[in-house]
Amino acid sequence: MYASGGRTIGLTSYSDDMALEQTKVFTGYENTTKVVLQILSDSKYKCDSCTDSSAPSVSIEIFQKAMEEARNQGIIFKYLTEITPNNLSYCKQLSKFTELRHLDGIKGNFSIEFI
């Protein structure tokens, strides 16, 4: 699972038997972008995201190509966000390759990657 807040990402991973937990924190635009792209490429079958209303634009502008490539390899994307007039065009683009749902008042971002 990773949670992002601006330019910081906390990445927590678990062993198969849930006995080992490891958390790493990444900061800075380049580092966080690199980590998210690596996570997308490592995903095996599913990625569930819950994001605030600012995230759809980032997903399209920065991660769209990687998300489309992962989807073409069979990865299922579920995306829960607050759809607003300001992000509607991005959400329409996201809906082409994710299962997109609306929820009012989301604060913060996190995703669960199945790798």
C-alpha positions, 0 to 999 in steps of 0.5 A, a space after each residue: 500500500 502507498 499513501 501520498 501527500 503532495 511530494 511524500 509517499 509512505 510505502 508499507 509492504 507485508 510478507 505473505 504471512 503478514 508477519 513482516 511489515 516494512 515502511 519506507 518514506 519517499 520525498 520529492 517529486 522525482 522520487 515519489 513519481 519513480 516509486 509510483 511508476 515502479 509500483 504500477 509496473 509491479 502490480 500483478 492484478 489489481 490497484 485500488 485508489 482513494 484520492 482527493 479531487 486534485 489527484 485525477 489530474 496528476 493521474 492523467 498528466 503523469 501516470 496515464 501511460 503507465 496505468 494504460 500499459 498495466 491495464 493492457 496487461 490485465 491489471 484492474 484499476 478501481 478509483 474512488 475520488 470526489 468528482 468536481 467541475 474542476 476535475 471532470 475532464 480528467 475523470 472522464 479520461 480516467 473512466 476509460 481505463 478505470 472503474 471510477 466512483 464518486 465520494 464527497 469530501 475525500 481528504 488525502 490519498 492512498 492506494 492498495 497495490 496487489 503485487 
